[in-house]
Amino acid sequence: MAIVYLSLGSNKGDRIGYIQQATSIIGGLETVNIIRSSSFYESEPWGTDSKNWYVNAILEIKTSLNPHELLNSIHKIEAQLGRNREIEGHYGDRTIDIDIIFYDKAIINDDDLIIPHKYFHKRAFTLVPMLELEPDFVHPILKKNILELHDTLENPEMVCLYGTRVRI
């Protein structure tokens, strides 16, 4: 079974509710076991003109699915929760966005799947929750652990759901 880290984000509607629903559906898959989840964090939109802030979290799972099978399952879950990739575009507001950040130490660079996620190391909204779960995990391409990657961020602060600024 592979150890996988998934990033979950929502900036439309009941943001926390969508992340909780996605987590529940993922946990209900016969081929997936949820190991643990990070706290929920609130973040400004990244790479978009949207004014709607995101709620983000990282899930650590074990799965027997290969990376492409997992991606297909994720796309089905997103659609089930109202995400329409054709209408929303690449960075539009969405009910749920689920990305595969790491799949064991695999390096995949296909047209439809890039692992590790190509922007993971540039985004506080993925690094901070990952730092909470596994600060010593080493990025298989960059050869730096999560703490080292976090230290390179220009703005390493995040707002947790309770309104506290977190700087790790």
N, C-alpha and C positions, 0 to 999 in steps of 0.2 A: 504494500500500500504506500502511495506517495503522500508526502506532507506538502500541503499547498496553502498558500496565503492568498486570500481573496480580499479585494478592496470593495466596499459597498458604499455608495453615495446616493443621496436624494436631495433635490432642491425644489420639489413641486408637490403641493398637497401636504398630506400628513407624513412629513419626512421621516420622523422616528418610526412611525407605524409601517412605512414601506420597508425600512431596513429590518424591522422586527419580522415582518411577513416574509421577506426574502430569506432571512436566517432560518425561520421555521420551515420553509419549503426546502431549503438546502439540507437541513438536518433531517428531513423526512425522506430523502432519497436513500434507497437501499444501498447504494454504492458509496455513500458519504457518511463519515462520522465527524461531527464538530468537536474539536478539541477544546477550543476556547475562543473568546471574542474580546477585542479591545473595548475600552470605553467608547462612548459616542462623542464626537467632536464636531464643532460647528466651524465652518470655514467660508471665506469669501470665494466667489466663483474664480476659477483659474482658466485662462485661455478663452474667455467668452465675455460678451457684453452684458450678460444677465445680471440683474440686481438681486436675484434670489440666492441667499446663502445656502450652503450645503450642510447636511449632517453626514458625517463619514465614520466608518469603522473598518477594522480589519478582522477577518475570520481566519483562524487556523483550522484546517480540516485534514482528515486522512481520506483518501479515495482510491478505489481500484480503477476508476476511469482514466483513460489516457488523456493528454491535454486537449485534443480536439473533441473527444466525447464530452469532456467537462465543459468546454466552450459551448457546445451545442445545448447542453443542459442549462447553462447560464442564460443563453439567449431565450430559451423557452420560458424560464422563470421571469426574465425581464418582460417578455411579451404578456405573460399571465398577469403581471402587476401593472400593465398599462403602458409600457414603454413601446414607442413606435420609432424605430431607428430611422426610417425613411423620412418622417415628418420632422423629427427633432434635429436631424443632422448630427454632426460629430460632437458638438459641444452645446447643444440646445438644452433647455430645461427638461428635466426628466424625473419621473416618479422613482426610478431605480436605475442605477448603473452598477454593474458588477464586473470587475476586472480580475483576471488572474495575474497576480504580481509575481509570485514565485511558484514553481512546480518542482519540488526537491531542489536540485542544483542544475536543472535542465536549462539549456540555452536553445531556444527555438526562434527561428527567423523566417516564418512563412508569410505568404501574402495576407492570410486571415488571422494570424496569431504570432505575437512577439512576446517571448518570455526570456528573461525578466521583462516586466513592463518597461517600455522605453523611457517614460518620464518619471518613474517611481522616485528616483533619487533627487528630483528637482522640486518635489511637492511636499510641503509640510503636512498636508492632509493625509498623505500615505505614510510618510516617515514617522510622524509622531505616534500614531496608533501602533505601527510596527515596532517602534522603539519600546513601547509599553509591553509588547508580547515577547520580542526576541532581539534584544539589543546587540547580541553577539553574532547574529546571523550574518554570514559573509555573502555579499553580492557576487554571484559567480562570474560576472564580466569585469566589474570595477575592482574586485578584490579588496573591498573595504567593508567593514561591518556597519550595521545600521547606525550605531552611535557616531562613527566617523563620518558617515554620509550626512547625518543630521547636523554635525558641526560645520559643514560646508554651506548650509542654507543661509541665504541673505536674511530671511525673516523666519526664524524657527519657532515663532509663537503660534499657538492655536488657542481657540476659545472652546473650552469644554461646555457641555450642555448647561452647566450651572453658572455660566458667566465668568468663571475664573480664568485668567490668562495663565497658560501653562508654558513654561520654558524649561526644557530638560537639558 
